[in-house]
Amino acid sequence: MCTDPPAVDQVHTIAVRDLTTTVHAGVTGADVWRVELVMSSGEAHSYLPVRLPGRDFGAYAFHDTVGGSERLVLYNMTGEEVRTVNPGGR
């Protein structure tokens, strides 16, 4: 996430204890293709979940310096909204 992976076709993982900054992370279902972090200003940051080998879900993370977020919106491959998650919501 914050460093170069060892190869372009590999998933790069970092142990939580090795992180020097705060990140927010989560997992998505197989139908989620894109995660959008919407700011209170209306600006949006998009993240593509990394599909984990042999699993039917993906994982994503974004840096804590992306402050002022209003909600996360999950989209499927066709661009349809799957779910909206408000900060602190489940």
N, C-alpha and C positions, 0 to 999 in steps of 0.2 A: 504494500500500500504506500509506504513512504520511502521505499528504497527500490533499487532495480532488482527485478527477479533474476535468478540464475540463468534462466533461458526463457524465450518468449512463449514456449508451450507448457510452462510449469506454473503451478500455483505457488506463490511465495507467502509463507506464513511467518509471523513474528510473534515471539512469546510476549505475553502481556507484561511480564516483568522487565522486558527489554525496551519498552516504549518510554520515551522521555517526554511525550506530550499526551494530552487527553484526546481520545477519539471516541466517537459514538458508532456503534456497530449493531448489526442485526442480521437475521436470516430471512429469506423469502421462500415462498412456495415455488413449485416448478413453473407455474403459470406467470410469474412475475419476471418481466424482461428488463424493466427500467424502474429505478427509484428516483423520485424528484424531491429535493429538499426546497420547499418554498419559504422564502424570507418574508418578514412582515412588510418589507418595502415592495414586495411583488416580484423581486428577482428570484430566479430558480436555478438550482444546481442539480445536474443529473448525474446519476451513478448507475453503472451497469453491474449488477451482482455477478460475482464470480461463481460459476457452476462448480461444485465440488465433485471430483471424480467418484463415480459409483453412487452418487446421492441424487435425490429428486428435489433438492433445494439449492439455493445460492446464498452467498454471504456478501455483505457490503460494509464499508466503513467510511466515515468522513471526519475530517479534522475538527477539533473543538473550536478553532478560531472562526468557524463559520457560525457566528452567533446571530441572535435575532430570528431564529427559525420559527415559523408559524405552524407548519405541518409537513408531513411526509406523504407523498402520493405515490402509490404503486400502480404501474401500468403493465399490461400484457403486451405480447408481440405486435398486436394490431393497433396499439395506442389507446385501447380502452382502459378506463380506470378500474382497477381491481378493488382498491381499498384506500381510504385516507386515514392517516393516524395523526392525531393531535399530540403535541408535546406532553409527555407524562401519561398519555393514554395507552391503553393496551388494546 
